[in-house]
C-alpha cells in the first residue's frame, strides 16, 4: 500500500510540473501570433511609367481592427512595414498629390514571411 501511495505521489508531482511546463513550451493564441506570426510587407511605389515615386504615403490598414500604419516612400520608391501580424488581413495602398493607387490585400492565408508588391499609380 505504501508503495502505491509513493508512486501516486510521484505521478501527481510529475503531472503538476508537466502542466506548468506545457504552456511555456507550446504558446497559443495571441502570444503565438506575436512571437511567430510576424511578417514584413515591403515593395515599391511606381508612377504610370513605372518610375519610382518618392514621398508617397503608403497605408497599411488592418481589416479587423481598422488601425492604420503609414510610411513615406524613399527616394527609390521603396517602403517597408515590419512586424505585421500574419493572422489578420490588411489593405495596402499609396497616395500622393490627390492620386491613389489601387488597393491590394495582404491576406492571412498567405504564409510568406516577406510579402513584396508594387503599388502603381495609373
Number of C-alpha atoms within 10 A of each C-alpha: 5 7 8 9 10 11 11 12 12 12 12 12 12 11 12 11 11 11 11 10 11 10 10 9 8 9 13 11 7 11 11 12 15 15 11 13 18 18 17 17 20 16 17 23 30 22 15 10 9 14 13 19 23 19 18 24 19 25 19 24 19 18 15 9 10 11 10 13 12 16 16 19 21 17 12 14 20 22 23 17 17 11 13 20 19 22 16 16 19 24 16 21 22 27 18 15 8 5 11 17 19 13 15 15 13 22 16 14 10 11 12 14 16 11 17 14 14 18 24 21 19 12
